[in-house]
Structure formats: C-alpha cells, structure tokens
Amino acid sequence: MAARDRPLTKIADAFIELAEYLNSPNPRLEVSQFARACRLVSPLIGFLGIAFKFAEIEFSAKVDNLMEASRYVSTLDAMIDREIGLNCAKSSNSNSRNLVRVKRSIDMLKVIFEQIIAKRGNSIMGPVSTAYQQVFAPYHGWAIRTAVSASLPTLPTKARLMKKLNENEATVNVQMQNFVVTSAPIIQYIENLFHSRVSGDEILGLI
C-alpha cells in the first residue's frame, strides 16, 4: 500500500524528517517545513469523529496562519523573536500563540498514541480522555471540559480508526510509535524556544 494512501505513515515520515533537523549542533526548524508537516495531521484529527470537527478546523486555521508567516520569517525562533520585539507575541492571534496551540495539539496526539499502544484495547476513549486531561484541560473552563467528556462516547473504535488510516494492528502501532518518538524532541524544542526568552513562559501558559 502506497504511503500516500496511509495518512498516519505520511505524518510519521514527516515528523521523522523534522526530528532529524534537530539532531545537529545548531538545531532549527523552518516555519514552512513545520507547517507542512502539521498540515498532514489535520485529517487525522478529523478521523476522530464529529466531536473533533471543530478541533480540526481550528488546528488547520492555526497551521495556515503559520504557513502565511513563513512568507516573511524563516525559522520558528526568528518568528518568536520578531513578535516579542514588536510586543505582539501575547496578542490572541499572534503566530507565537498559534505555535503554542499547534504544539499542544501535537502533544495531545502523542499522548493519545502512547496510551493506545500501552492499553492495546479496541476503545480509544481512555487514551483520548487521558491525553485531553493532561494537555488541554488545564487551559479550559468547566463548560469545555464537560463538553469534551460528553463527546467521548462518539469516538471511533481503534479498529474503525485503523480502517480509516489504511493500517493494520502491526503497522498502526509501528507508525504511532514513530510519531511518539519523533514528536517528543520537536515539542521540547518548541517549549525551549519560549523558555529561553523573556516573557516566553507567560506566552506558553496562555490559552
């Protein structure tokens, strides 16, 4: 089966490539390269069902904004520095804020995959709930947290998700593990970009 027919494999391959760019004395990620890899993630979020349709739309919009930013700034660190210098990094629609939100979505997907691999069952309700509680719930109010909990029963089974991804039990676990391994240094790299800058920790903590 061609990789183009297996969206999870395409995502894993793209993040392997991103991670390789960080394995150097002077690690850096280009905005356009990061955005292209993240665009591959959008359909996968949609595969989680109607409950995640809004999340897919919002994620895609943030990624598109980052791609637009790549027209005038090359790397993620340069993008953050530019907005901090212009005193606009904390504004609600800044590219720095969009980067934080995209990073959280990648982190949540990583935890979902970790949990699916560990639990081995056919239900993904537990993995998704654990990932949401760990990554997004601390930034959401009671109403959103309640809505997310109510939507969990509408999630597809692992078998149904594998069918949508054109993967089997063996290949899906391999590609999920590839994503878990390669996304971890990317998430950490982005967090470090903010930690190393004045007001960066505050930006990381914004919704």
N, C-alpha and C positions, 0 to 999 in steps of 0.2 A: 504494500500500500504506500503510495507516494506521500512524502511529508506534507505536501500542500493539502492533502485530504485529512491530515491529522493535526488539528489546531494546537493540541497540547504539546505535541512534538515540536511544532514550529516555535511555540513560546519557550520551551526548554532550550532549544538550539539558540534562540536569540539571546537568552539570558546567559548561556554559556559564553557566548561571544562578548557580552558586556563584562562579565566577570574577568575574562582574560585581559581586558584593558586595564583592570585594576591591579593585575599581578605584574607590576613594574615599579621601578624606583620612584617614578613620578606619576602616580595614578591619576587619571582624569576621565571624565565621561562627557562626551559631546551631547548637547541638548537634543539635537536632531536624532542621534543614534538611540538615546534613551527613549525618546518619544516614539520612535518607530517600533521598538521592542514592546513598549507598553500598549501600542495600538493593537497588537496581536492578542492582548489579554481581554479586551472589551467583549468579544464574542463569548469567551469562556464565562465571564460574569453573567451574560445573558442566558447561558445554558443552565444556570441555577434556578431558572424559572421566573414567573411573573413577579414574585416577591422582590426580585433583584433587578427588575427592569429599570427602575428609577436610578439605582446604583450604577447600572451600566451606562445610562445616558449621562449621568453626572461625571463618571470616570472618563468617558470619551471626550466630554467637553473640556475637562482639565488637561487631558493629553493633547487635544487640539490646540489649546492655548500655549502649551509648552512648545509645540511644533512651530507655532507662529512666532514665538520668542526666538527660535533658532535662526530666524532671518536676520537678527541684529546682534545676537550674542552667541558665542561658540560653545562654551562649556557651562556645566551646572554651577561650578564655583564662581565663574565670571558673572553669571546671571544673578546669583545671590548678592555678590559684591556690588553690582550695579544698582540693584534695588535698595540695598541698605544705604548706599551712597546717596541715592535720590530720596531717601526717607519714605519709601513707599512699600517696603517689604511686608509691613504689617497690615496693609490695606486688604480688604476682603477678597479682591480679585487679582492680587499680585501673583506673579509667576512663582515667587518663593512659597506663598501659601498653597498654590496649586501643586507645587512639587511635594510639599508635606502631605497633602491629601492623597496624591498618587502613591507616594511611598507607603502610606498606611494601607491602601488597598492591596499593594503588592505584599505587604507584611501579613495582612489577613489571609490572602490566598496561600502564602507559605505555611501559615499555621493550620489552615484547613487541610492542606496536603499532608502535613506532618501527622495530623490526627487521623486522617483516613488511612494512611499507611499503618499507623500503630494499632488502630482498632479493628481493621480487617473486615468489619461487618458490611451489610448492604445499605444501611441507613447512614446518611451524611448529616442528619440533624445535629447529633452530638458534636462532630467536628466543626460545623459551621457556628453553632452556639458558642463553643469554647473560643473559637477564633474571634467572634464578634465581641464577646465579653473581654477578651484580652486586649484587642487592638482599638476598637471603636467606642465601646460602651462608656469608657471614662470621659469621653467628649460629648456624649449625647444626654439629653434630658430624659425624664421619665416617659414621656409620650412616645419618643422614637424607640426607646428600649422596649417598651411594651409592644409597639407595632412590629418590631423585628421578631420578638418572641412569638407573637401570634402568627407570623408568616412561616415559621419553621416547618410546620406540617406540609406545606406546599412544595417543599424541596424535592427534587427528583431523587430516586434511589441511586446508589453507586452504579448499579447495572445500567440504569437508564442514562446516567451521565456518561459512562463508558461508550455506550452506543452512539451518543451524540458526538463524542470525541473520536469515534472510529478507532478505539483502543480495546484491547482485551485485558484480563486481570494482570497478566505478566507485564505487558508493555505500559499500562497506565501507571503501575507502581514505579517502574523504572523512570518514566518521564516526570512523575510527580517528585520523586527523589532528586532527579537532576535539577528541577526548579528550586526545591528546598535548599540544596547545596549552593547553587549559584546565586540565588536571590539574597542569601544572608549577607555576603560581603557588600553587595550593592546597597542594601538597606543600611548597613552600618556605615558605609562610605557617605551616604547622603546625610545621615544623622551627624556624622563627624564634621561635615561641612558647616552645619549650623552650630554645633557645639564650639567650634573654633572661632566663631565670630561674635562680636558684641551684639547683643540682643537676639542672637541665634536661638538660644534656649527658649526665649519667650515666643519666638515665631513657631518653634516646634510644638509648643504647648497650646497654640491656638486651634480652634475648630476648623 
